[in-house]
Amino acid sequence: MNDKKIKFTAFLVVSIIIGMISLSYAAVPLYDLFCRTTGFGGTPVAKKDIINNKSINSIDIKMQFNSDVAGGLEWKFLPVERQKIVKTGNNTLVFYKAKNLSNNKITGVATFNVTPLKIGKYFSKIDCFCFEEQTLESGEEVEMPVSFYIDPEIANDPNTKEVKTITLSYTFFNTDENKENNAKINKNSSAQIK
């Protein structure tokens, strides 16, 4: 092989590796955008400009709040209330609490979903802490608000008329571990290219 072919092959391999790493970083936000836009997989549709409408016939739905912490994250993470009766068509505000149980500062990020999955298109998250990094100092405890809205049209859909209970679940992950793993992958990729 001549020098041009070797340089071209090396450039192509490096470009592919950089492209794959870039796509891995972009996958989560792109998938989140897709889910929030379509309600796919029970992900609530994000709507910021919903106003309480008193003329809409609303129904009562029992909301249950769930919290999980992925392995490797030394946090206590719980909803302030385990359940609450909410009216469709009204903005609702609830809180979760997180506390760093470790001796170190830790950054985490939460994902969420609602079940049953079929109500995802009627559940609109107005504001929450999900998909944003939350950094807690050792022993620090914070309250994190979640504001949401359930579209009253849920009562008119034959597929959701029987839904009387909706569960909103959050899971926190340690982003510091992900950053360390990505740094190791990048370092190993660079070493292999040389």
C-alpha positions as semicolon CSV with decimal commas, in nm:
position;residue;x (nm);y (nm);z (nm)
1;M;0,000;0,000;0,000
2;N;0,121;0,345;-0,075
3;D;0,131;0,640;0,167
4;K;-0,189;0,799;0,034
5;K;-0,393;0,483;0,091
6;I;-0,254;0,440;0,443
7;K;-0,333;0,803;0,532
8;F;-0,679;0,774;0,382
9;T;-0,749;0,450;0,573
10;A;-0,623;0,602;0,900
11;F;-0,835;0,914;0,842
12;L;-1,141;0,699;0,767
13;V;-1,094;0,486;1,082
14;V;-1,046;0,795;1,303
15;S;-1,353;0,960;1,144
16;I;-1,566;0,652;1,206
17;I;-1,455;0,632;1,572
18;I;-1,521;1,002;1,628
19;G;-1,857;0,969;1,455
20;M;-1,954;0,671;1,672
21;I;-1,856;0,851;1,991
22;S;-2,049;1,162;1,880
23;L;-2,356;0,952;1,802
24;S;-2,337;0,783;2,141
25;Y;-2,345;1,124;2,311
26;A;-2,629;1,245;2,085
27;A;-2,839;0,927;2,119
28;V;-2,989;1,008;2,460
29;P;-3,105;1,365;2,380
30;L;-3,232;1,261;2,036
31;Y;-3,422;0,963;2,178
32;D;-3,561;1,184;2,455
33;L;-3,679;1,441;2,197
34;F;-3,843;1,165;1,990
35;C;-4,020;1,022;2,297
36;R;-4,136;1,361;2,426
37;T;-4,270;1,454;2,084
38;T;-4,457;1,129;2,016
39;G;-4,536;0,996;2,365
40;F;-4,349;0,675;2,268
41;G;-4,293;0,420;2,544
42;G;-4,511;0,605;2,794
43;T;-4,293;0,915;2,789
44;P;-4,505;1,219;2,870
45;V;-4,537;1,476;2,594
46;A;-4,356;1,797;2,696
47;K;-4,582;2,102;2,687
48;K;-4,478;2,433;2,842
49;D;-4,776;2,656;2,759
50;I;-5,070;2,472;2,915
51;I;-5,315;2,691;3,103
52;N;-5,572;2,562;3,351
53;N;-5,906;2,548;3,172
54;K;-6,202;2,546;3,411
55;S;-6,460;2,492;3,131
56;I;-6,327;2,145;3,047
57;N;-6,502;1,853;3,216
58;S;-6,235;1,706;3,435
59;I;-6,219;1,371;3,608
60;D;-6,026;1,255;3,911
61;I;-5,730;1,025;3,855
62;K;-5,512;0,872;4,123
63;M;-5,145;0,951;4,062
64;Q;-4,882;0,727;4,216
65;F;-4,522;0,842;4,241
66;N;-4,231;0,600;4,217
67;S;-3,858;0,656;4,260
68;D;-3,554;0,440;4,191
69;V;-3,179;0,485;4,214
70;A;-2,957;0,294;3,973
71;G;-2,663;0,096;4,111
72;G;-2,354;0,305;4,174
73;L;-2,543;0,613;4,296
74;E;-2,528;0,662;4,671
75;W;-2,843;0,872;4,696
76;K;-3,167;0,843;4,883
77;F;-3,438;0,947;4,638
78;L;-3,809;0,946;4,728
79;P;-4,133;1,124;4,638
80;V;-4,262;1,358;4,910
81;E;-4,610;1,207;4,853
82;R;-4,657;0,847;4,736
83;Q;-4,995;0,920;4,577
84;K;-5,233;1,205;4,512
85;I;-5,576;1,248;4,351
86;V;-5,549;1,497;4,064
87;K;-5,805;1,652;3,833
88;T;-5,750;1,633;3,461
89;G;-5,714;1,971;3,297
90;N;-5,533;2,125;3,596
91;N;-5,164;2,184;3,645
92;T;-5,034;1,974;3,934
93;L;-4,716;2,031;4,133
94;V;-4,545;1,754;4,332
95;F;-4,200;1,716;4,487
96;Y;-3,930;1,452;4,512
97;K;-3,643;1,459;4,763
98;A;-3,286;1,352;4,696
99;K;-3,005;1,320;4,947
100;N;-2,639;1,239;4,880
101;L;-2,542;0,962;5,124
102;S;-2,178;0,947;5,015
103;N;-1,872;1,137;5,136
104;N;-1,819;1,288;4,790
105;K;-1,992;1,533;4,560
106;I;-2,199;1,330;4,308
107;T;-2,379;1,433;3,990
108;G;-2,685;1,239;3,880
109;V;-2,943;1,260;3,606
110;A;-3,299;1,127;3,610
111;T;-3,510;0,963;3,345
112;F;-3,885;0,920;3,376
113;N;-4,187;0,747;3,233
114;V;-4,556;0,706;3,301
115;T;-4,762;0,389;3,308
116;P;-4,980;0,258;3,167
117;L;-4,789;0,332;2,849
118;K;-5,101;0,418;2,649
119;I;-5,161;0,739;2,845
120;G;-4,825;0,892;2,748
121;K;-4,988;1,118;2,490
122;Y;-5,227;1,261;2,753
123;F;-4,965;1,321;3,021
124;S;-4,772;1,645;2,972
125;K;-4,467;1,730;3,176
126;I;-4,455;2,106;3,211
127;D;-4,142;2,136;3,420
128;C;-3,919;1,887;3,601
129;F;-3,565;1,799;3,701
130;C;-3,534;1,508;3,457
131;F;-3,261;1,494;3,193
132;E;-3,077;1,778;3,369
133;E;-2,768;1,703;3,575
134;Q;-2,820;1,746;3,949
135;T;-2,507;1,783;4,162
136;L;-2,531;1,720;4,536
137;E;-2,252;1,778;4,785
138;S;-2,185;1,512;5,050
139;G;-2,487;1,498;5,282
140;E;-2,679;1,760;5,082
141;E;-3,057;1,714;5,052
142;V;-3,279;1,894;4,801
143;E;-3,644;1,903;4,701
144;M;-3,708;1,880;4,328
145;P;-4,040;1,998;4,183
146;V;-4,236;1,830;3,905
147;S;-4,518;2,013;3,732
148;F;-4,752;1,817;3,504
149;Y;-5,088;1,825;3,332
150;I;-5,325;1,543;3,231
151;D;-5,531;1,620;2,923
152;P;-5,905;1,579;2,995
153;E;-5,939;1,407;2,656
154;I;-5,809;1,095;2,832
155;A;-6,169;1,034;2,944
156;N;-6,299;1,041;2,584
157;D;-6,050;0,789;2,445
158;P;-6,202;0,438;2,444
159;N;-5,851;0,293;2,498
160;T;-5,801;0,488;2,822
161;K;-6,150;0,519;2,972
162;E;-6,074;0,244;3,226
163;V;-5,755;0,415;3,348
164;K;-5,810;0,529;3,705
165;T;-5,446;0,520;3,823
166;I;-5,133;0,660;3,658
167;T;-4,781;0,598;3,788
168;L;-4,506;0,855;3,735
169;S;-4,163;0,692;3,779
170;Y;-3,819;0,850;3,800
171;T;-3,484;0,674;3,805
172;F;-3,161;0,857;3,895
173;F;-2,829;0,748;3,741
174;N;-2,475;0,846;3,839
175;T;-2,339;1,063;3,555
176;D;-1,993;1,078;3,712
177;E;-1,951;0,703;3,643
178;N;-2,068;0,750;3,282
179;K;-1,816;1,031;3,232
180;E;-1,536;0,813;3,374
181;N;-1,636;0,522;3,148
182;N;-1,654;0,749;2,840
183;A;-1,312;0,897;2,924
184;K;-1,166;0,544;2,944
185;I;-1,326;0,453;2,609
186;N;-1,191;0,772;2,447
187;K;-0,844;0,710;2,594
188;N;-0,843;0,349;2,469
189;S;-0,967;0,457;2,125
190;S;-0,691;0,719;2,102
191;A;-0,427;0,465;2,207
192;Q;-0,545;0,218;1,940
193;I;-0,532;0,480;1,666
194;K;-0,167;0,574;1,738
